[in-house]
């Protein structure tokens, strides 16, 4: 998203439009008593309860595209 790129020090080119995608909304799973259900590592299990429309930007829409870190294969 725009904010995620900004937090990493990159800027979206002026006039670029983001792509609209459906993004999952997550929440902690709870049992019938309202207690969080934990996995084997002690972290709360997550579940998708809805989807919302979000805007994302691709790497070629950034000002500093040449300086982006290369993906690890």
Secondary structure as UniProt FT lines:
FT   HELIX           2..7
FT   TURN            8..9
FT   TURN            14..15
FT   STRAND          19..28
FT   TURN            32..33
FT   TURN            40..41
FT   STRAND          46..56
FT   HELIX           59..61
FT   TURN            63..64
FT   HELIX           65..67
//
